[in-house]
């Protein structure tokens, strides 16, 4: 079973698309944006799930990276 939340690869302009149960819910540019998006979707303690592979799958890039380069 795959994770219900997927953070997709980096876009060409930066940021990552997020889907929940295969529905696009937004574009995030940092952890804070992801946490706020997940809270909006009903996962109120979202900061505890960022490293939990049962909840979030990071596709097409390193986890918790939102822009190109080394920063």
C-alpha positions as CSV (number, residue, x, y, z in Angstrom):
1,X,0.0,0.0,0.0
2,X,1.4,3.4,-0.9
3,X,1.3,6.5,1.3
4,X,-1.9,8.6,1.0
5,X,0.1,11.8,0.7
6,X,2.6,12.2,-2.2
7,X,5.1,15.1,-2.5
8,X,6.1,15.1,-6.2
9,X,9.3,16.1,-7.8
10,X,10.5,19.7,-8.1
11,X,8.9,21.9,-10.7
12,X,11.1,23.9,-13.1
13,X,10.2,27.1,-11.1
14,X,10.7,25.5,-7.7
15,X,8.2,24.1,-5.3
16,X,6.6,20.6,-5.3
17,X,3.1,19.5,-6.1
18,X,1.2,17.6,-3.4
19,X,-1.5,15.0,-3.9
20,X,-3.7,13.4,-1.3
21,X,-5.3,10.2,-2.4
22,X,-4.4,11.0,-6.0
23,X,-6.0,14.4,-5.9
24,X,-3.9,17.5,-6.4
25,X,-4.2,19.8,-3.4
26,X,-1.5,22.3,-3.8
27,X,2.1,23.4,-4.5
28,X,4.5,23.9,-1.6
29,X,7.8,25.7,-1.4
30,X,9.0,24.7,2.1
31,X,8.2,22.5,5.1
32,X,6.0,25.2,6.6
33,X,3.9,25.4,3.4
34,X,3.5,21.6,3.4
35,X,2.5,21.5,7.1
36,X,-0.1,24.3,6.5
37,X,-1.5,22.5,3.5
38,X,-1.8,19.2,5.4
39,X,-3.5,21.0,8.3
40,X,-5.9,22.5,5.9
41,X,-6.7,19.0,4.7
42,X,-7.4,17.9,8.3
43,X,-4.1,16.5,9.5
44,X,-3.6,18.9,12.4
45,X,-0.4,17.5,13.8
46,X,1.2,17.3,10.3
47,X,4.7,18.2,11.4
48,X,5.0,14.8,13.1
49,X,4.4,13.0,9.7
50,X,7.0,14.6,7.5
51,X,9.4,11.7,8.0
52,X,6.8,8.9,8.2
53,X,6.8,6.9,5.0
54,X,3.4,5.4,5.9
55,X,1.9,8.8,5.5
56,X,4.1,10.8,3.0
57,X,5.9,9.5,-0.1
58,X,8.6,11.9,-1.5
59,X,8.8,11.3,-5.2
60,X,11.3,12.6,-7.7
61,X,13.7,14.3,-5.3
62,X,15.2,14.3,-1.8
63,X,12.8,14.6,1.1
64,X,12.2,18.1,2.4
65,X,14.0,19.8,-0.6
66,X,11.9,22.4,-2.4
67,X,14.3,24.1,-4.8
68,X,17.1,23.4,-7.2
69,X,20.7,23.7,-6.1
70,X,22.4,23.1,-2.7
71,X,20.4,25.5,-0.5
